[in-house]
């Protein structure tokens, strides 16, 4: 029974690869016999520089490292390894406990443990076994996280496909707004890049632009397709679309970051917008960007009751509404785009005709 258990342990241990670094060949030889007998795959090295290169180019689960070595000490070896490998489990061997590095250094370099050198390896074996258990747990957590990530990506993809279908349904209702959300998304991204926003904010702007009008799915077709100006009652119906959009998207956590854009892209800087009559910097920043992108596309697109506005007229509209409808600083940034980067604007318009 004992022999069978030992064989099972050895088989399990063989899944783990240990590297030992000590400038005394005798220590390496002893560790080699001891650890191979325990079933571990073992590599022993006397040169710290060579050890760093091996770890850089080869996978090891655990390192046993002598502290006092030439040409440099064990803590310096760890310093180099931690530059490219944060996960390697490291046990430090010291000739004497008084020669161990300070506790602060051990914590900073994430050295998981250390023990004194001895002719017997009992204490070291306990530390190794404890380390292997930690590695097993870490690997299991990584596996679970990977599975969760894959599941989340599939769920996110399914949600995105469903909402994309809804979005396309909205735009199919009105030939004059076809391509509107795609253009708005890219205009918003263009503004975000000129503002040097983070990649995360750029992504939120893009998705927010695609789905900012998703709530129009709940607006009657007779209003969306009307070829004359809307009555006050009809306009009130249109003004419900941000709240409807929030209701559609709020059940999916993957859309939580774009909810402020969907809800507030029709707020005005002077507080006279909808649905919440937010004012100035109380309006979420990305929603203020979206308001600029959305208004530009509305002005530059043909409607059933009017033709598209000229570029000069659009610039005039932005200047006239700076500080009232639009954030003043964002208005200046967008006017600069219209003045100096109009080719990028035209390329987006051409792409989504």
N, C-alpha and C positions, 0 to 999 in steps of 0.2 A: 504493500500500500504506500509506504514511505517513498519507495523507488518510483512508483507511478506518479505520485505528487511531484517529486523532484523533476521527473521528465516533463510534466506539464508546465512546471515553472520555467524550466530551461527553454522549452518551446516558446513560451510567452516572451521570455527575456530576449530571445533571438530576434524579436521584432524591433529591438532598440539598439541603437548604435552609439557607443561611448568612445570619446577621444580623451586620452590622458596626455598631459604635457608636463614633463619634468626633465631637467637637464642632467639628472642622474639615471644612467641606463639601467642600473640595478633596480631602481624603483619601478621603471617602466616594465621591466621583465617580470617582476613580482606581480604587478597589477594585471599584466597580460594573462598570467597563469590563473590568478584568482578570479578575474572577471569572465574569462572564457569558460572556466569550470562552472561558473554560475549561469552560463548560457548566453551571455551578452556578446554581441559583435563588437570587437575591440580594435582600436588603432592607437598605438603609442608613438609619441614624437618627443625628441629631446630638444629640438630647435624651436623656440617660440615664434620666430618669423615664419618658418615653414607651417607651423600650426595655424597661424592666422590665415594663410593662403588656403590650407586644406578646408578650414571652416567656411571660407568665402566661396569655395567651388564645390563643396560636397555637403550632404546633409548629415548632421549629427544631432542626437537627441539630448545628450548630456556631455558636459566637459568636466574632467577632473584636472585641476590646474595647480601646479606648485607656485607658491608665492615668491620665494627668493630664487631667482634664476638670472642667468646672463644670456643675451646682452641686456635684457630688461626684465623687470619684475612682473609677476602675474597680474597685478592691477593694471599695468600698462597694456598687457595683452588684452584684458577685458575691455579697456578703454577703446582699443582699435576695433575689436569684434562688435561692440555695441553700436558702432557707427553704421554697420550694415546688417546686423542680426540682433534683434531685441528679444527673441524667443528662446535662444539656447539656454538650457538650464546649466548653471555653473556652480561647481563645488570647489572651494579653495583649500589646498593642503598647506599647512604651515609646519615648520620644524619645531616651533614653540609658540604657544598662544600669545606670548608677549610680542612676537614678531608679526602678528596678523595686522592687516591694514586697519585704520580707524573704522568704527561702525558707520560713520557718515559716508565713507568711501564705499563700503560694502553695499549700503542702501542705494547710493547714487548710481552705482554701476549695476545694480540689480543682480548681485551675487547672492544665490539662494542659500548658501551655507558654507561652513568651513569646519575643518577638524584638524587636530594635530597628527603629524605622521607617526606611525607606529608599526612595529613588526607584525602586529595583528591587524586585520582589516575589518574587525567586527563593527566598529563604530562607522567606518566608511561605508560598509555594506548597508547598514541601516539608513544612512543618509541617501545612498543611491536608490534603495527601494522606495524611500519616501519621495525622492525626486521623480522616479518612474511613475508613481501613483499620481503625482501632480501633473506630469506630462500626459498621462492617460486621460485625466479629467480635462485638461486643456484641449487635447485633441477631440474629445467628445463634444465639448462646448463649441469648438470650431465647426465640427461636423453638423451639429444642430443649427448653428447660426447660418451655415451654408444652405442647409435644407430650408430653413425659414426664409432666407433671402430668395431662394429659387421659387418658393411658394408665393412670397410677396410679389415677386416680379410677374409671376403668372396671373395673380389676382389683379395687379396693377394693369397689366396688359388687357385683361378682360374688361375691366372698368373703362379703360381708355377707348377700347373698341366700341363699347356700348355708348359712351358719351359722344364719340366721334360720329356715330350713326345719328344720334339726336341732333348734333350740330349741323350735319349735312342736310338733315330733314328741315331744319330751320331755314337754311340758306336756299334750299330748293323751293321754299314757299315764295321767294321774292327774287326774281332774276336780277334786280338792280343791286342787291346786296351779296350776290354770289361772289365768293372769294374775299368778302369783307373781313372775316375773322382771321384768315391767313395773312392778309396784308397788315392788319392791325397788329398781329403778333410779331411780324417781322419789323414793323416800324418801331414798336415798343422795344424790341431787342436792340435795334440800331441806336435808339436813344440811350438805353442802358449801357451799351458799350462805350458810347461817347462820354458817359458819366463814370466810366471805369468801375461799374458795379461788379460784385462777386459773380462767379459762375452760377452759384445757387440762385441769386436774384435774377440773373439772366434767364435761367431755366423757368423760374416762376413767372417771369414776364411773358415768356413764350407760350407756356401752357395757359396762363391767364388770358392772353390775347385770343387764343384759339376758342376758349370757352366763355368769354366775357358776355356774350349775348345768348347763351344757352337757354336763358329764361324765356326767350321769345317763342319757344315751343308752346308756351301757355297763352300766347296772345292770339286772338282770332285771326284767321286768314284774311277776312274781309278788311281788317285794319292794316295788316302787313302789306297787302296787295293793293291798297287803295291808291288810285292814280291822282288824287287831288289832295290838298292839304287836310290834315286831320282836324277834327273838331276838338273842343276842350275835353269832352268825355272820352273820345278815342285816344287822345294824348294821355289821359289819366290811365287808360288801359296799358298803353305802351310803358308808362312809368312803373308798372308793376314787374317788369321783366327782371330787374336785378334781384328782387326778393324771391321770385320764382326760381331763378337760377341758383340762388343759395340753397333753396329747399331741395332742388334736384341733386346738388353736389354734396350737401352736408352729411349724407350718410356714408360717404366714402372717405376714409382718413387720408387717402392719397391726394385728395383735392383740398385739404385744409389750408394749405399755404396760398391758394389762389382765391379763397372765399372773400378776403378783403377787396380784391380787384373786381370780382364779379359783383359784389354788393355796392361798391362805392365809385365805380368808374364814371358815374354821372353826377357826382358831387361837384360843386363849383367853389373856387377858392374864396369867394366872398360869402359863402354860406347859403346861397340861393339855389343849390342843386337838389338832387334827390338820391336815395330815399330818406336820408337821415339829416339833411341840411347841415352837414359837417362843414367846418370853416378852416381855412388856412392849413396849418400843419397838423390839425386834428384828422385831416383826410390822410389815410395810409399813403406812404410815399409812392409805392408801386402803382396804386390806383391813380395818383396824380399823373404819373407817366402815361398810364393807359388812357387817361382822359385826353391827353394831347394827341396820342396816336389815333385814337378812335375818332376824334373830331377832324383830324387832318384827312382821314380816309373818307369821312362823310362829305367834307367840302370838296374833295378832289374826285368824287364819284358822281356819275350822272344819276339823277332821280327822275321819276315819272313826271314830277311837277317842275323840274328845273334841270339845266345842264350843269356839268361840273364847273367849278369856279377856276379861274385862271390862277397861276402861281402867284402873281402880284397881288391879286385880290385875297388869296389865302394868307399871304404874309401880313397884309393889312388887317385881316380879321384877328390874327394872333396878336398883333401889336395893340389893337383896340381892346382886346379882351384880356390883356396881360394884367394879372392882379385881381381880376374880377372872376372870369371863368377859369383861367389857367394860373398855375403856380408861376410867379414871375421868373424865377431862376430857370425852371424847365422850359419856359417860353423862349428865353434867350438861347438856351442850348439848341432847341429845335429850329429856331430861326437861323442859327449858325449852320445847322445841317442843310436847311433849304437854300442857304446862300452858297455854301462851299462844298456840299456833298450831295448835290441834287442827282448826280448819276446813280448813287446808291438807292435813292428813293425811286427813281425811274425803273431801275432793274427789278425792284420788288413789284412795282405796278405791272411791269411787263410779264413777270412770272405768273401773276395771278389775275390775268385779264378775265 
